[in-house]
Structure formats: structure tokens, C-alpha cells
Amino acid sequence: MLFRSVSPLLSLLIASCGLAPQPSLPKGDGPGLVAFDADAPVGAMQWQRPQWEVGDTFTLLRGGKQRVTFTVAEKDESGYRLVDDSGNAHERSLDLAMRAEFRKGEDEPSHELTPEDVRFHWPLWVGKSWTCRYADRTAGGPSLPIEAVYVVEDLDRVSTPAGAFDALRIVRRSRRCDADGFLDRCNVIWYAPSVGSEVRQALGDTVVELVASSQKAPPTDATK
């Protein structure tokens, strides 16, 4: 696949299938976060970074068929390590940026975003935008330079199998930085502050939704 539009929910589900071992990762890197709105409008509601704890679980349903549970297995100053039903591991920063995926029992990543795909830039508010650039590296494939632009469009009330949530609608547009012949990609993420995680994603013609979650500590409340 010549262009990958990385989604934390989708990529985690794909990785959980336990594919055969692949060659080492290609070389490549990116500058990371390159632009962001620094100041919220006066009086705007703001949502701070959530805190996940070891033992927290998130169960997702993709396309109404594929159900996978992810458990926070480790947490330290560098971020989180989640493990799925198949024993594959997934690394996120404390800011919930996507970093890497590891097949069960392997120490080297099978997929890595360097330095990371900045999925969220805290605090969030309606109207905020940010841009990141990274190398999307999959074992056995090329290193793809990707730019992703995020915009928080609105606060919606969405219904999922896990219940109804007030969720920030975040539109993600991504493109390859090394070629003009590929169409830009667009995903829509709904982040629910009450859960501290995405509760729905629209990925092309496929929907990924939260089915259930179990958390030791409630996420932070909104502030002005």
C-alpha cells in the first residue's frame, strides 16, 4: 500500500491480527509537531490531557464485526504501552500520540511513526488546529513522509455501543510530502473527554466505535 493514513484505532486493530514476522524497518524521521494554535479564544471551554492508568481497558468494534480489547499494561514518564487480545503491543506518548506497534514476543517494532503522529495537542478547544510531520515506517516497506493536519470542529453528542457521549469532532487530513500524485486522506475522530479516549472514528467507509471501557481514574474536567 503506497499511502497509509494512520489511525490509532484502525492500526491497532490491524496489528492485532498477528501477521507473520517481517524484515527490519526502513530508515526515516520527521520534524514532529510543526504548527499549533497556542491560545484559546477568551471564554472558550478547554479540555486537558487525560490520565490513563495501568489496568485501564478499551474495547473497540470495527465495522460491526471485529471486536478487540486493549489494556494499558505499562505507564512511565515516556508514555503508555497497551496490549491487545492477541498479545501485540502498542506504544503511545502521555499525550496519546501514536508511536509504534510490536508483534507478540518481538522487541523490534513492526510499524513505527517517527517521531510520532501527534493525535492530540492539549488543551483542546473547539476551533483549535495543529500540524505534525513524521515518517510512517513499516517493516519491509518504504519510509513515507506524512503531514497530518488536525482541526477540532465542534462538540457533538454521539451514540455508540458503549453509550452516548459528548465528544469533540476532530477532522484529520493527511498527505504524502514526497509526491503530488496521491490523493489526500481524511478521517474523522470523536474524542470523549468523559472517557479520555476516542469513542468513534470514521475511516473511509468503515466505522470504529467504543463498545466498553474500564478506568481506574476519571479523566480531567473541562475548564475555561
Buried (B, 14 or more C-beta within 10 A) or exposed (E): EEBBBBBBBBBBBBBBEEEEEBEEBBEBEBEBBEEEBEEBEEEBBBBBBBBBEEEBEBBBBBEEEBBBBBBBBEBEEEBBBBBBEEEBBBBBBBBBBBBBBBBEEBEEBBBBBBBBBBBBBBBBBBEBBBBBBBBBBBBEBEBBBBBBBBBBBEBEEBEBBBBEBBBBBBBBBBBBEEEEEEEEBBBBBBBBBBBBBBBBBBBEEBBBBBBBBEBEEEBBEBEE
